[in-house]
Amino acid sequence: MEYNDYELLNMAKDNNEDAINLLYKKYEPLFESKAKKYYNFLSKRGYDINDIKQEILISFDEAIKNYKEENNTLFYIINIISFYF
């Protein structure tokens, strides 16, 4: 069965590992792209690419936890906005 992002998010909020893994796989190319983009800037400040990827995954996890269906906000916007250093 194929789920949309909103269905996966609701399942992920209930700690459904399969839903979390599906979301991760779907957004992994975005994570990699963001990591490379930030690495070009942050490597000069001593950050390792793996540090950046870890921060992105933490942000991803927080975006899932903070997702509220009633706000009708697209998940990818929440994830992008929630990525901080």
DAGI-V424848 format. One record per residue. RES is the residue in one letter. PHI is phi in whole degrees, -180 to 180 (none if undefined). Layout:
res-><RES | RES>
phi-><PHI | PHI>
This chain:
res-><M | E | Y | N | D | Y | E | L | L | N | M | A | K | D | N | N | E | D | A | I | N | L | L | Y | K | K | Y | E | P | L | F | E | S | K | A | K | K | Y | Y | N | F | L | S | K | R | G | Y | D | I | N | D | I | K | Q | E | I | L | I | S | F | D | E | A | I | K | N | Y | K | E | E | N | N | T | L | F | Y | I | I | N | I | I | S | F | Y | F>
phi-><none | -104 | -113 | -87 | -59 | -65 | -65 | -63 | -62 | -64 | -69 | -65 | -62 | -91 | 63 | -79 | -61 | -63 | -65 | -62 | -65 | -64 | -65 | -59 | -62 | -65 | -96 | -55 | -60 | -66 | -60 | -63 | -62 | -65 | -61 | -65 | -61 | -71 | -62 | -57 | -87 | -83 | -63 | -70 | -103 | 93 | -78 | -95 | -58 | -69 | -62 | -66 | -61 | -63 | -63 | -65 | -67 | -64 | -62 | -60 | -62 | -65 | -62 | -65 | -63 | -93 | -66 | -126 | -60 | -68 | -77 | 54 | -97 | -66 | -59 | -64 | -68 | -60 | -64 | -65 | -66 | -80 | -85 | -124 | -124>
